[in-house]
Amino acid sequence: MNAYKAARLKAGMTQEELAAAVHVTQGSISQWERGMTNPDFKTLILLADVLCVSVDELIGRNSHGVEDNIEALNDEEKELLTIFRSVNRTGKDTILQVARVTSGSHLAQEGLTQNKRTS
């Protein structure tokens, strides 16, 4: 079921009631629920407020982030995540710096600059 419709039904609202609350037509609500169009950003925020859900929930992102997507990781990625979560802040900074340098990321130099400022 579409996230807009699921949130609306959970809130116990009809399409007409929701349309009135967010100042759009019932047809707009119908189109969002059928995946034909999406609300603009301002309306999306208002929808989230009216329906008492997060914007992430309305756009299909959940609040669990990586936890729900862990199955998409390969074994090495899972191991790296487990190690990263188990070390202290210094360990995390070291892991990130090694990853940045190894990948040739432009963030490597920025990371070095930040570490010097905080040291």
C-alpha positions, 0 to 999 in steps of 0.5 A: 500500500502507498505510504500516503494512503497508509498514513491517511488510513492510520489517521482515520481520515478520508481523502476529502478531509486530508485534502481540506487539511492540507489545502489541496483537492481530493484529486491531488490526494488520489494521485499521490496515493496512486503514485502518479504525482507527488506533493511539493516539499511544503505540502509534504511537510504539512502532510507529515504534520497533519498525519503525525508521521515523519516526512521520511515515512511518507516518502518511503524511508523508514527511521531504521536506516541501515538496520533494515537494509543490512541484508543488502550488505555483503559479508565484508560490509557487515563485518566492517559495520560491526567493527565500526560500531564496536570501537570508540570515537578515536577508532571510528575516526581512524577507520574513516581516515583510512577509508578516505585515503584508500578510496582517494576521496577528496574528503581525506584532506578535509578529514585530516584538517578537521582532526588537526583542529580538534586535536 
